[in-house]
Amino acid sequence: MTRNIKLILAAGAAAAVLLAAAFSFLERARRAEAGRFDWETIISAITARGYGAAVEELEARLAAHPNDALLHYYRARLYYEDGKAKEALAEADAAISLGYAQEISHALKGLVHGRLSGDYAAQRALAAKAITYDPTYDFPYLLRAEAAYKLGDYKACAADAASYQHMRPKDKEGYGYGLLCLGELRDYAGAESAGLRALAAAPGDHAVLWRLGRLYAAQGRHGVAVRKFEEAIKLSGGRPHYHLDRAASCAAEGDFACEAWDYYSAMGWQEVAGYATHYYLLGAALHRSGDLEPGLAIADYAVKMATAAPAAYGLRGRLRADAGDAAGARRDFARMAELDPALAGEAAGLAAALKKN
């Protein structure tokens, strides 16, 4: 009995030691968690206290641990996010020299070169280098596909997009580059499949819908293109290039009222409204849709914006002719011929048609 009691007491003591050890481990883990500093911590700090506070915390940690490769990598990322290419590259090199993950650091350098400096050849080379360090790391394939697209190497872009799709089948980005690059290669079936898979991964992505619209327009499938552009416009609230592309497809479908509306809608953006060409296109669309009064006002504005553009005078002359202002139309046709003698025959024909009417 005495022996059993001793065994029980010994077992209890051992259990107590194990329990104490477990609590000690949990306490150390809790402290480690409280002192944890990773990229998510930095993002949380930026959200809670602002960019400056997050930078100060990182700098303080680097002052205490100047040879911490991960901290240098984080500082490189912060410089990248802040648009500081030179500083980001220096910190990425510091992380590399201190032994941080080579594939991740070289991919970050590629990102900086491409997206901040526009050096897509360097982006491509650094992405390739990252892949040699770790062929299973997915992001460099997407980065290299992006660089290849910018450089016009659509075949290489499509191949890297396919590699990324295989690794990240639920991510829309790989399918997005597949849509772009296969479309450029005129593999319309492959591009459409990639675009539809991108939409399946991100159903509300208006940019994918717009790109699908452009793909259908390139094939002459303007009716389908108009519907895709319409969805993109509704989801985005409108973008100038979405309206301009739908205007072109509406014109191809013979829906000139739709064409005119989209050119008018695109005028809400200065990058469109600042060019006389777009006023000419809007005026021509209004002319084709039979809206002579607003068309004439727009054509008049196009002439004022580009006083040496013969096409603007030709458009205004046609609108004036249809509105019954034969004298004004003749003046515009004469000015069109004066500005471009190669159009003298066309101007004479338009003026002769006025006499017949």
PLY file of the C-alpha trace (Angstrom):
ply
format ascii 1.0
element vertex 357
property float x
property float y
property float z
element edge 356
property int vertex1
property int vertex2
end_header
0.00 0.00 0.00
2.82 2.33 0.97
4.53 1.53 -2.34
1.35 2.37 -4.28
1.00 5.67 -2.48
4.59 6.53 -3.35
3.95 5.69 -7.00
0.81 7.83 -7.06
2.65 10.74 -5.45
5.52 10.38 -7.88
3.12 10.31 -10.83
1.37 13.38 -9.48
4.66 15.20 -9.14
5.62 14.28 -12.70
2.23 15.48 -13.94
2.71 18.74 -12.10
6.12 19.22 -13.72
4.64 18.49 -17.18
1.74 20.86 -16.50
4.11 23.59 -15.38
6.21 23.05 -18.49
3.11 23.26 -20.64
2.03 26.52 -19.02
5.58 27.84 -19.41
5.51 26.99 -23.14
2.12 28.63 -23.57
3.34 31.73 -21.78
6.42 31.92 -24.01
4.19 31.43 -27.06
1.88 34.19 -25.84
4.83 36.53 -25.40
6.16 35.61 -28.84
2.75 36.25 -30.37
2.55 39.60 -28.62
5.96 40.54 -30.03
5.30 39.06 -33.45
6.23 41.37 -36.32
5.33 40.27 -39.83
3.82 41.88 -42.91
0.28 41.48 -41.56
1.40 43.28 -38.39
2.71 46.14 -40.52
-0.51 46.38 -42.52
-2.52 46.38 -39.29
-0.28 49.12 -37.88
-0.77 51.23 -41.02
-4.53 50.75 -40.79
-4.68 51.52 -37.07
-2.02 54.20 -36.62
-1.01 55.36 -40.09
1.90 54.78 -42.45
4.35 56.89 -40.46
3.77 54.98 -37.22
4.32 51.64 -38.97
7.58 52.91 -40.48
8.76 54.16 -37.08
8.11 50.77 -35.51
10.00 49.01 -38.29
12.92 51.43 -38.01
13.09 50.86 -34.25
13.27 47.10 -34.76
15.94 47.50 -37.44
18.00 49.71 -35.11
17.93 46.88 -32.55
18.50 44.13 -35.17
20.43 45.69 -38.10
21.28 42.32 -39.63
17.74 40.95 -39.67
17.19 40.08 -43.33
13.42 39.85 -42.96
13.19 43.38 -41.57
15.16 44.71 -44.55
12.77 42.88 -46.86
9.81 44.49 -45.07
11.42 47.90 -45.44
11.92 47.22 -49.16
8.22 46.41 -49.47
7.26 49.59 -47.66
9.48 51.63 -49.98
7.83 49.89 -52.95
4.35 50.70 -51.62
5.50 54.32 -51.19
6.76 54.48 -54.80
10.46 54.82 -53.86
12.18 52.59 -56.40
15.83 53.34 -55.58
15.36 52.83 -51.85
13.29 49.67 -52.34
15.98 48.10 -54.52
18.71 48.94 -51.99
16.77 47.31 -49.17
15.94 44.25 -51.29
19.66 43.87 -52.02
20.37 44.15 -48.29
17.85 41.37 -47.59
19.48 39.22 -50.29
23.00 39.79 -48.94
21.83 38.82 -45.44
20.38 35.56 -46.74
16.64 36.22 -46.96
14.62 34.01 -49.34
16.21 34.62 -52.74
13.12 33.87 -54.81
10.97 36.32 -52.83
13.59 39.10 -52.80
14.34 38.83 -56.52
10.60 38.84 -57.31
10.23 42.04 -55.29
13.09 43.63 -57.24
11.36 42.64 -60.46
8.16 44.25 -59.23
10.00 47.49 -58.45
11.76 47.62 -61.83
8.58 46.93 -63.80
5.83 48.76 -61.97
7.79 51.71 -60.63
10.46 52.23 -63.31
8.83 50.73 -66.41
11.85 48.50 -67.02
10.00 45.37 -68.11
13.13 43.64 -69.41
14.59 43.80 -65.89
11.27 42.67 -64.44
11.31 39.67 -66.74
14.94 38.76 -65.94
14.45 39.04 -62.18
11.24 37.00 -62.29
13.13 34.31 -64.21
15.91 34.39 -61.59
13.35 33.99 -58.81
11.97 30.93 -60.61
15.44 29.35 -60.77
15.69 29.64 -56.99
12.28 28.05 -56.44
10.30 26.73 -59.44
7.33 26.03 -57.13
6.93 29.70 -56.10
3.90 30.90 -58.05
4.14 34.72 -58.09
7.23 35.05 -60.38
5.33 33.27 -63.18
2.64 35.94 -63.02
5.29 38.66 -62.82
7.10 37.26 -65.85
3.81 36.95 -67.78
3.10 40.62 -67.07
6.56 41.64 -68.30
6.24 39.51 -71.43
2.87 41.13 -72.19
4.35 44.61 -71.83
7.25 43.61 -74.07
4.93 42.16 -76.73
6.07 38.55 -76.29
2.55 37.16 -76.15
3.53 33.52 -76.60
5.80 33.61 -73.52
3.14 35.56 -71.64
0.50 32.91 -72.38
2.86 30.12 -71.28
3.64 31.79 -67.94
-0.02 32.65 -67.40
-0.84 28.95 -67.88
1.83 27.96 -65.34
0.38 30.39 -62.81
-3.16 29.13 -63.51
-2.02 25.59 -62.78
-0.54 26.65 -59.45
-3.35 29.03 -58.47
-6.50 27.76 -60.19
-8.82 29.99 -58.14
-6.93 33.23 -58.78
-8.27 35.45 -61.57
-4.92 37.10 -62.37
-3.46 34.20 -64.34
-6.64 33.86 -66.39
-6.61 37.62 -66.95
-3.21 37.46 -68.62
-4.32 34.37 -70.51
-7.23 36.40 -71.89
-4.96 39.27 -72.93
-2.11 37.28 -74.43
-4.11 34.56 -76.16
-6.28 37.31 -77.61
-3.18 39.01 -79.06
-2.19 35.63 -80.53
-5.70 35.40 -82.05
-6.40 32.23 -80.15
-9.89 33.53 -79.56
-11.30 30.31 -78.17
-8.48 30.01 -75.65
-8.73 33.68 -74.72
-12.50 33.45 -74.22
-12.10 30.36 -72.03
-9.50 32.18 -69.89
-11.74 35.23 -69.62
-14.76 33.20 -68.55
-12.67 31.42 -65.92
-11.45 34.79 -64.66
-15.09 35.85 -64.33
-15.92 32.65 -62.49
-13.15 33.48 -60.00
-14.26 37.13 -59.69
-17.85 37.53 -60.98
-18.04 41.28 -60.44
-14.78 42.19 -62.17
-15.74 44.89 -64.68
-12.23 45.01 -66.19
-12.51 41.35 -67.22
-15.93 42.03 -68.75
-14.49 44.97 -70.68
-11.59 42.86 -71.96
-14.00 40.14 -73.02
-15.96 42.81 -74.87
-12.82 43.88 -76.70
-12.09 40.24 -77.52
-15.56 39.79 -79.08
-15.24 43.11 -80.95
-11.90 41.96 -82.43
-13.76 38.97 -83.86
-16.53 41.13 -85.28
-19.02 39.83 -82.69
-20.20 43.33 -81.85
-23.61 42.38 -80.49
-22.01 40.25 -77.75
-19.33 42.91 -77.25
-21.98 45.60 -76.62
-23.56 43.45 -73.90
-20.20 42.88 -72.18
-19.37 46.58 -72.33
-22.82 47.33 -70.90
-22.18 45.03 -67.93
-18.75 46.56 -67.38
-20.21 50.08 -67.42
-22.95 49.17 -64.95
-20.58 47.46 -62.53
-17.91 50.18 -62.69
-20.16 53.21 -62.77
-18.57 54.07 -66.12
-15.05 54.40 -67.48
-14.14 56.53 -70.52
-12.56 53.65 -72.45
-15.57 51.41 -71.72
-17.87 54.00 -73.30
-15.56 54.59 -76.27
-15.30 50.88 -77.00
-19.05 50.39 -76.72
-19.58 53.36 -79.04
-17.45 51.67 -81.70
-19.35 48.38 -81.37
-22.71 50.17 -81.39
-21.68 51.87 -84.64
-20.70 48.52 -86.13
-24.16 47.24 -85.19
-25.80 50.26 -86.83
-27.13 51.59 -83.50
-26.09 55.21 -83.95
-28.16 56.53 -81.04
-26.25 54.16 -78.75
-22.97 55.27 -80.37
-23.79 58.94 -79.81
-24.82 58.34 -76.21
-21.54 56.60 -75.42
-19.42 59.33 -76.99
-21.44 61.87 -75.00
-20.96 59.85 -71.80
-17.21 59.58 -72.38
-17.00 63.39 -72.57
-17.39 63.45 -68.80
-13.66 62.68 -68.55
-11.10 65.36 -69.37
-8.82 62.89 -71.14
-11.63 62.47 -73.68
-13.14 65.96 -73.66
-9.74 67.56 -74.21
-9.45 66.22 -77.77
-11.22 67.64 -80.82
-11.28 64.15 -82.38
-13.82 62.96 -79.83
-16.10 65.92 -80.58
-15.86 65.00 -84.25
-16.82 61.39 -83.43
-19.73 62.51 -81.28
-20.93 64.95 -83.93
-20.71 62.26 -86.62
-22.68 59.83 -84.45
-25.38 62.45 -83.87
-25.49 63.12 -87.59
-25.97 59.42 -88.34
-28.69 59.15 -85.70
-30.55 62.13 -87.23
-29.99 64.49 -84.28
-29.05 67.48 -86.40
-29.30 70.33 -83.90
-27.06 68.85 -81.17
-24.83 67.38 -83.86
-24.32 70.81 -85.41
-23.47 72.32 -82.02
-20.87 69.63 -81.40
-19.40 69.95 -84.91
-19.13 73.70 -84.42
-17.19 73.10 -81.21
-14.92 70.61 -83.00
-14.10 73.29 -85.59
-13.30 75.82 -82.84
-11.02 73.31 -81.10
-9.18 72.34 -84.29
-9.42 75.18 -86.77
-7.06 73.47 -89.24
-8.83 70.08 -89.30
-10.56 69.59 -92.68
-12.66 66.67 -91.36
-14.32 68.95 -88.82
-15.38 71.39 -91.57
-16.62 68.51 -93.70
-18.76 67.21 -90.83
-20.19 70.64 -90.07
-20.88 71.19 -93.76
-22.85 67.96 -94.01
-24.86 68.81 -90.91
-25.55 72.32 -92.20
-26.64 70.90 -95.55
-29.10 68.51 -93.89
-30.35 71.31 -91.65
-31.08 73.49 -94.69
-28.17 75.95 -94.38
-26.80 75.59 -97.93
-24.67 78.76 -97.79
-22.98 77.70 -94.57
-22.42 74.22 -95.96
-20.70 75.63 -99.08
-18.37 77.72 -96.94
-17.40 74.65 -94.91
-16.80 72.48 -97.99
-14.65 75.22 -99.53
-12.61 75.48 -96.32
-12.22 71.69 -96.23
-10.75 71.75 -99.78
-8.51 74.70 -98.94
-7.03 72.92 -95.91
-6.49 69.65 -97.77
-6.38 69.93 -101.59
-6.61 66.15 -101.82
-10.22 66.53 -100.64
-11.11 69.09 -103.34
-12.95 66.50 -105.44
-15.04 65.32 -102.48
-15.81 68.94 -101.50
-16.89 69.77 -105.07
-19.20 66.73 -105.10
-20.80 67.73 -101.81
-21.30 71.30 -103.06
-22.80 70.05 -106.34
-25.27 67.89 -104.39
-26.44 71.06 -102.63
-27.38 72.66 -105.95
-29.44 69.63 -106.94
-31.37 69.83 -103.69
0 1
1 2
2 3
3 4
4 5
5 6
6 7
7 8
8 9
9 10
10 11
11 12
12 13
13 14
14 15
15 16
16 17
17 18
18 19
19 20
20 21
21 22
22 23
23 24
24 25
25 26
26 27
27 28
28 29
29 30
30 31
31 32
32 33
33 34
34 35
35 36
36 37
37 38
38 39
39 40
40 41
41 42
42 43
43 44
44 45
45 46
46 47
47 48
48 49
49 50
50 51
51 52
52 53
53 54
54 55
55 56
56 57
57 58
58 59
59 60
60 61
61 62
62 63
63 64
64 65
65 66
66 67
67 68
68 69
69 70
70 71
71 72
72 73
73 74
74 75
75 76
76 77
77 78
78 79
79 80
80 81
81 82
82 83
83 84
84 85
85 86
86 87
87 88
88 89
89 90
90 91
91 92
92 93
93 94
94 95
95 96
96 97
97 98
98 99
99 100
100 101
101 102
102 103
103 104
104 105
105 106
106 107
107 108
108 109
109 110
110 111
111 112
112 113
113 114
114 115
115 116
116 117
117 118
118 119
119 120
120 121
121 122
122 123
123 124
124 125
125 126
126 127
127 128
128 129
129 130
130 131
131 132
132 133
133 134
134 135
135 136
136 137
137 138
138 139
139 140
140 141
141 142
142 143
143 144
144 145
145 146
146 147
147 148
148 149
149 150
150 151
151 152
152 153
153 154
154 155
155 156
156 157
157 158
158 159
159 160
160 161
161 162
162 163
163 164
164 165
165 166
166 167
167 168
168 169
169 170
170 171
171 172
172 173
173 174
174 175
175 176
176 177
177 178
178 179
179 180
180 181
181 182
182 183
183 184
184 185
185 186
186 187
187 188
188 189
189 190
190 191
191 192
192 193
193 194
194 195
195 196
196 197
197 198
198 199
199 200
200 201
201 202
202 203
203 204
204 205
205 206
206 207
207 208
208 209
209 210
210 211
211 212
212 213
213 214
214 215
215 216
216 217
217 218
218 219
219 220
220 221
221 222
222 223
223 224
224 225
225 226
226 227
227 228
228 229
229 230
230 231
231 232
232 233
233 234
234 235
235 236
236 237
237 238
238 239
239 240
240 241
241 242
242 243
243 244
244 245
245 246
246 247
247 248
248 249
249 250
250 251
251 252
252 253
253 254
254 255
255 256
256 257
257 258
258 259
259 260
260 261
261 262
262 263
263 264
264 265
265 266
266 267
267 268
268 269
269 270
270 271
271 272
272 273
273 274
274 275
275 276
276 277
277 278
278 279
279 280
280 281
281 282
282 283
283 284
284 285
285 286
286 287
287 288
288 289
289 290
290 291
291 292
292 293
293 294
294 295
295 296
296 297
297 298
298 299
299 300
300 301
301 302
302 303
303 304
304 305
305 306
306 307
307 308
308 309
309 310
310 311
311 312
312 313
313 314
314 315
315 316
316 317
317 318
318 319
319 320
320 321
321 322
322 323
323 324
324 325
325 326
326 327
327 328
328 329
329 330
330 331
331 332
332 333
333 334
334 335
335 336
336 337
337 338
338 339
339 340
340 341
341 342
342 343
343 344
344 345
345 346
346 347
347 348
348 349
349 350
350 351
351 352
352 353
353 354
354 355
355 356
